[in-house]
Amino acid sequence: MRTRHRCSAELGLALCLASLVACDARTDSSRPPVLVLGVDDQTAQADGGFDVRRAETVLGEALAASRQLRLVDQRDAQAYRAELAILLATERSPEGAGEAAEKAGLYRAVQVELRLARRTGVPPESLRAEGSAFQVQDPSRVDRAEGFQRVLELAVGQAVERIDLQLETQALPPDRLLALLASQESDDRLYVLRVLRARPVPELVPQVIELLRDPDADLVLEAVGVLVAQRDPRAVPALIRLAGSKDVVFLLQIITAVAEIGGPLARGYLFTLAAGHPESQIRARALEGLTRVERQAEAADGVELALPRPEAGK
């Protein structure tokens, strides 16, 4: 019986997605195809979780409404594979107590991450976007499962919208990208940075360096990733300054970033850390990065630099 029920559920999902594809009147073949691969409910162990099949249908509906993607119901070598992770589902009572607070309802929130990937390019293409939403709901009218399902739909819709923004941004000229990097909206800045990871635009490197000062930690990490991808030596001084104000874990990330970019300043910085930093893991990571930079330099111009060795046990 269980096998039959599972097969029926899978058949139902397939028919539903096929219907979504058929009902999508926009048959513009220039839009890249996208296929729903699955949903990973990371909340399931904690609190029963979501109906995964229904969540896949929600994802299919949101993708069918995308401005930039074309939903397909079968595997296509050119298609993005879409995977949704439901990261968080929280519920809390309103602040305060008494009848007024009870009438206010329950605060229900959902956070998701949508990942799209396809292997047609070198390196493979990937896109990622978060979505989050909340509603204040009356538990006497909306039961818990249905309430969270409604919030999930909002969060998934937001994630697809942000994927659309990234795809739209890929075709923008540098002056438009520059304007978005200066936007007051952190999401605008974040998704431009994600596009710049795969699209070298050297004239925007100074603006990306400025974003290393942004108060949003996620945005700063994305800016570091862009600077590594662009491999522009102008970023090294700013990365070194940034490392001085952060913890050991962040310093390890900066060491890796500086080593990837390379150049004389990076080489000197890594040499100094490898020779004398008090933390053994910092010395080891710096030496590893220095070795990489040295190999790059030797291949380019034959210059050699004696490599310091961290003292054993320190």
N, C-alpha and C positions, 0 to 999 in steps of 0.2 A: 504493500500500500504506500509506504514512504517513497519508494522509487517512482511509482506511478504519479504521486503528488508532485514530486520534484520535477519530473518530466513535463507535467502539465503546467507548472509554474514557469519553466524555461520556455516552453512553447508559447505561453501567454505573453511573456516578455518579448520574444522574437516577433510575434504578431503585432504587439504594440509599437515596437520600434519601426517595423516595416510600415505600419500605418502612418507614423510620424513622417517617415521619409516620403511616402506617397502624397501626404497632405501638404508637404512643403512646396508651395507654388513657385518658389524662386529656384529655378533649375539652372542658374548661372554656373556653367562648368568651369569658369575661371576661378571660382572660389575653391580653395583646397578642401578635399573631403575629410571627414572625421568619423571615426567609428568608436562607439561606446565599448570599452574593454571591460570595465567593471568598477565596483565600488568597494572600498576597504573601510569598514565601520570600526574605527578604533575606540569607539565608546561602548562596544558590545559587552566586554568583560565587566565593565563597571556597573552597568545599569540596564541590562537587557537589550539595548541598542535599537537600531532602526530596521525596518523591513528593507533589506538590501535590494530585492527585486523592484520594489516600488521606488527606491532611491535611484536605481538605474533608469527607470522610466522618467523620473524627474530630470535627470541629467540629459537624457535624450530629448526631452521637450525643450530644455534650455538651449541645447545645441542646434535644434531645428529652428530656433528663433534667432540664431546668431547672424550678425551682419556680415561676417567675414568667412564663415565656414559653411560647408554643405554636408549635412548628415547623411551617412550611408549605412546600410544594414548588412553589409557583407565585406569581407576583407578585400582591401585594395592596396596594392604596393605603394601608392602615392598618399594613402590616408594617414592622418594623425591618429594615434591610438590614445583615447581619452580615458584617464583613470581618476577617480574621485576618492579622496580620503576624507572621511568625516572625523575631524580631529577632536571636537569638543561639543558637548551638549550639557548646558547647565540650567538649573532651575532654582529660583530663590523667591522667598516671600518678599512682599514690599516692606520698605522701611517703616518702622513705627509699630503700633499695635492698635487693637480696637476695631470697631466696625468700619471706620473709614479705610483703614489699611486693608481689611479683608475685601472690601468692595473694589479696591484698586486692582486685584487680580494677581496672578503669578507672572514673574519675569522669566521668560524662556529664551535662551540664546543658543545659537549653533555657529560653529566655525568649521570651514572646509578648506581643502586645498585641491585644486584641479591641475593635473599634469597632462600635457600633450606631448607626444614624441613620435617622430617618424625617422626612418633610417635611409631616406633617399639621398641625403647630403653627406658630405664629409667635412667636419664631423656631423653626426646625426643631429637633426634639429630638435629642439625641445622648448616648450613654453610652460610657465608655471604661474598660477595666480591664486590668491586667497579670496575667500568670501566669508563674510560674517553678517549675521542679522539677529534681531531680537524682536519679540512682541510681548506685550503685557496682555495676558489672556485670563478669562474667567474660567476657572477649573470646573465650575458647575455646568458650563456650556460646551467646553472643549476639553475632551479627555487628554491625558498626557501624551499618548502616542500620536494622536492626530494633531495636537498642538505643536509638538516638535517637528512633525512632518511639514506643517505649514511654514515654520521658520526655516527648515531645510530648503524649501523651494526658493525662498528669498535669498539665502546664502549662495545657493548654486547659481541662481540668476546673476548675482553680483560677480561671481567668479568668471562666468562666461563673458560678461560685459568687459571685464578686465583683460581677458584673453583677446577679445575684439580690439581693445585699445592697443595692445601690444602689436597685433598684426597690422593695424592701421599705422602705427608709429614706424614700422619698418620701412615704409615707402616715403616718409616725410623727408623734405630737404633739411640740411643742417640748421638753417635759421629757425625752422619750426621746432626742431628738437631743442635748440637753445632756449626758445621761449618756454617750452615745457619743463626744462631743467630749472627754470627760474619760477615755476608755478608755486603758488601758495599751498597747493594741494600736494601732500606727501605722496599720494598714490600716483599722480602724474610723474613726479620725479622718479619714483621707484620703477615704474614700467618703462620709462625711457632708458634708465640704466640697464634694465634687463635686455632691451633691444641692443644697446651698445656693446654688450658682451660679445655679440656675434657680428657686429657691424662696425668696423674701424672707422672712426671719424676723428682724425687727429686734432682738428681745430676745436673740438669740444673738450679735450683733455683738461685745460685750465678750469673749466666750469665743473668738471667731475671732481677735480682736486678740491675745489671749494666745498663740495658736498661732504668731504671728510669731516667737516665741522658741524654737520647737521646733528640736531639733538636726537633724531630717530636712529637707534642703534642698528636696526635692520637695513636702513637706507645706507648707513656708513659701510656696513659689510658688503652691500651690493656695489657701492662705489669702489671699494677695494678690489672686488672681483673684476670690475670693468677695467681698472687701471692695469691689473695683471694681464687681462686679455689683450689690451692695447699695447702692452710692453713698451710704454713710453718712459724713457729715463727721467723726464720732468716730474714724474710722480714720486720718485724715490725720496727727495728731501721731505715732502709732506708726510709720507708714510713713516719715516723715521721720527718726525716730530710727534705724530699721532701715537706711536708706540710708547713714547715716554710717559704718557698720561693714562695708560691702561694697565690691566693686570697681566699676569704671566701667560694665561691662556691666549689672550689677544696678542701679546708679543710674539708667541709662537706662530700665529697666523701671519703677522706682519713679516716675520723673518722669511717665511715661505714665499710671500708675495714679493718681497724685495729680491729674493734669489731668482724668482721667475723673470723679473724685469731685467736684472743684471746691470752692468755698467761699472765704471770706476768707483763711484760713490757707494753703490751697493756692495762692491767688493771690500772697500775699506770698512764699512759699517759691520759687515759680517765677520771680518777679520778681528775687529775689536771685541765683538761679543764672544766669538769663539775663544779668544785668548784670555778674557778676564771677567766674564759675567759670573756673579756668585752662584747662579742656579745651574746645576749640571745639565738639566734638560734644555736650557737655553743655549749653553755652550755646544751641546751635541747637535741641536737643530741648526745653529749658526754654522758649525763646521760642515754639516751636510750641505747647506745652501752655498757655502763658500766653495766647496768642491765643485758644485754644479756651475757656479759662475766662472771658476777657473778653467774648467773644460771648455766653456763657451768662448772665453778670451783666448785660450790657446789655439782653438780652431780658427778664430778670426785673425789674430795677429801674432801668435807665438809668445806672448808675454807670460812669464811664469811668476808666481808668488809663493813663498814658502808657507805651507799650511800649518797653523798652530794646532796642537793636539790638547784636548781637555785632559786635565790630570785625572788619573784613575781614582774612583771613589769620591769624587767631589761633584 
